[in-house]
Amino acid sequence: MDGNKVNNRKKTFEIVRKNRNKIYWTKEEDELLLKLLEKESLKNKEINWKDIALHFKKNNKQCYYRSRQINPKYNKGLWTKEEDIQLLKLVKVILLKM
């Protein structure tokens, strides 16, 4: 077998392996997840991810990570100047305690 065929097989195997465990969510599942999160957050301070996962063919960790991706409450943008200042102050406090 020449080198190109071996390299192509390796690349194909790597792509298949990486995508093998990928979890796909439908639009309906995303909508249900957001509704369940809203309902759960009204009942409790902490969200019970095991209860949430019972509504899906997914585990609690998958539900948690998906919620972080689709929940509009989470700001995924750049930090503001005020947040930068607050972070630096907290780091300074922690370093002084060491």
N, C-alpha and C positions, 0 to 999 in steps of 0.2 A: 504494500500500500504506500502511495507516495505521501509526502509531508502535508500537502494541501488537504487531502481527504481526511487525514488524521486530525488536522487543525479544525476542519469544518465539523467533524463529529464531536470534537471536544466543545466547540462553541455551542452546537445544538444541544448537547447534553447539559451544559451550564444554563442555558436559557430555560430548558424544560425543568431543571431542578429548582431554579429560582422561582418559577411561576407555579410550581406544584402545590405549594402551601398557601398561595394567594387566596384571600377570602374576598368574595365579591358580594356587594350589597345592592339590592334593588332600590329603586326610588321609594317604593311602598314600605320597605323595611326601614329606610332612613326616616321617613315620615312617622312611622310607628315608634321608632326609637326616640325621636324628639318628643312625641306626645307622652310616652312613658316616663321620660326624664322629667318633663314638666310636672306630671302628676306625682311622681315619686318625690320630687323636691318640695312639693307643697306639704307632703305628709311628714317627711323626715329631713333632718339636716344632712345626714349622710345617705347617699344612694346605695341601695342594696343591689349590686351588680348581678348577683346570682338570681334574684327575682326577675330582673330585667331580661336576663339571658333565657329564661324559661319561655319567653315569647318568640324565640328565634332558634334556628338550628346552628347556633353559635355559642361559644362559651363566654363567661363573664368578662374575661380579659379582652376578647374581640369586641364586645359591646362597648367597653370602656374606651378603647382606642378609637373606635369608629365615632363615638360621641364627641371626642376631642377634635375630630376632623370636620364634622358637619355642624356642630353647635355654633350659632352665630354669636353667642356670648363671649367666646374666646377670641381675643384680639391676636391676630397672627401677623400684624404689621410691625414696623420698627418701634423701638422704645421711644417714649417721649423724653424730653430733656429733664422733666421732673422725675420720671422713673429712674433715669440714669443717676441723678443726684441722690435719690433715696437709696438706690442700690449701693452706691459708693459709701454713703453714711453707714449703712448696715454692715458692710464689709469692714469698715474701719472699726466699728464697735466690736465685731467678732475678733478681729486681729488684736485689739487691745486687751481682750480677755485672755488671750493665749499666753 
